[in-house]
Amino acid sequence: MSKVTLKYKFNNPNSVEDTAEILLKLFIEANKPKVEEAIKNAVDNSTNTTSHPA
């Protein structure tokens, strides 16, 4: 039995700049919970490790 190869072709009517902007917004939205958690952890770690001499 021969192996079937699938070929996909996408038609993108947007400019390269528009496509990049759309993908950037998509990736930011998809990773928002991870980014928020990373920021929260960084703030928590910086407040826990920062000591002020008295």
C-alpha positions in Angstrom: 0.0 0.0 0.0 1.4 3.4 -1.0 1.6 6.3 1.5 -0.8 9.2 0.7 0.8 12.6 0.9 -1.5 15.5 1.7 -0.7 18.9 0.3 -2.2 22.1 1.7 -2.4 25.4 0.0 -3.6 28.6 1.7 -4.8 31.7 0.1 -4.1 34.8 2.2 -5.5 38.0 0.8 -3.9 40.1 3.6 -0.7 42.0 3.3 2.4 40.6 5.1 2.1 43.4 7.7 -1.6 42.7 8.3 -0.9 38.9 8.6 1.9 39.6 11.1 -0.3 41.9 13.2 -3.2 39.4 13.2 -0.9 36.5 14.3 0.8 38.6 17.0 -2.6 39.5 18.5 -3.7 35.8 18.3 -0.5 34.7 20.1 -0.7 37.4 22.7 -4.4 36.4 23.4 -3.6 32.7 23.5 -0.7 33.2 25.9 -2.3 35.8 28.1 -2.8 33.5 31.2 0.8 32.3 31.0 2.1 35.9 30.7 0.0 37.1 33.6 1.2 34.2 35.8 4.8 34.9 34.9 4.4 38.6 35.7 2.7 37.7 39.0 5.5 35.3 39.9 8.2 37.8 39.1 6.5 40.4 41.2 6.0 38.0 44.1 9.7 36.8 43.9 11.0 40.4 43.7 9.0 41.5 46.8 10.0 38.3 48.7 13.8 38.6 47.9 14.2 42.3 48.3 15.5 43.2 51.7 16.0 46.7 53.0 18.6 47.3 55.7 17.1 48.8 58.8 
